[in-house]
């Protein structure tokens, strides 16, 4: 909507005292449009999509046995990145228990979706992403925010922005979670995830060689990093309009990404699975069409890299909630977090 305002490059985050905007808007929307409740639930067919995409990714990797390096890179960019990104969106839905009712089934499905990715991410992402919803904008809890050292290192440099996107798998999987001192980095589910993902990759390397293995690795790096799809990470919460904290993407790549671009809708109704997210906007279009939204991830990606006024500090932050000094969140707590996230935004009928 309209032109992006020319924001000055921040030397610090945008500090706010207001609560995150989604709880209030959700309650207002449910009061005005109670039919949105019919969208809550699960999409078990996500499992079939998972099996199909995982099988396709491994099939492509095997067909690239002994392929030239440039063929591997091209295949990972053109095909593998889209498959890996779609699988990561499935991991995201599983984190919210939106495939099945039982949390354990969602954890298993998330681990299966993570098999071709080599980098174990499903369980760690589950832990940190649920805290992102409950404690959005709080540096001590929200791993989605670039930490002060990360943001300062990136600065305004197009080269460093590009480098951070290229290695976003490491940034998101290790660097950002490491600064959250109240969250366990490892537990039994995480160990299972690590053995499965790394083991699958090493088996591909052993039986089919380096070309197949590097196809999987590069697909993951491109799928959530330096690729038009990587614009998604900038689109979601980087500040493009003063005062607006969350942004949606309404573009064609949603059809290849399980509607992950509907990010305002997801934050408002995290109990609605990917298959029904667009219906929220159709029901309450006046709430979402008046917000700034993006229609091109490629444009967002290039703007972030080239615009010195967009930096790692272009995020809203608020004071941390105190959960108690002895609290250490892990996968054992995420089921309770899921429930508390949903109870926070669903008023009693």
Buried (B, 14 or more C-beta within 10 A) or exposed (E): EEEBEEBEEBEEBBEBEEEBBBBEBBBEBBEEEEEBBEBBBBBBEBBEBBEEBBEBBBEBBBEBBEBEEEEBBBBBBEBBBBBBBBBBBBBBBBBBBBBBEEBEBBBBBBBBBBBBBBBBBBBBBBBBBBBBBBBBBBBBBBBBBBBBEBBBBBBEBEEBBBBBBBBBBBBBBEBBBEBBEBBBBBBEBBEBBBEBBBEBBEEBBEEBBBBBBBBBBBBBBBBBBBBBBBBBBBBBBBBBBEEBBBBBBBBEBBEEBBBBBBBBBBBBBBBBBBBBBBBBBEBBEEBBEEEBBBEBBBBBBBBBBEBEBBBBBBBBBBEBEEBEEEEBBBBEBBBEBBEEBBEBBBEEE
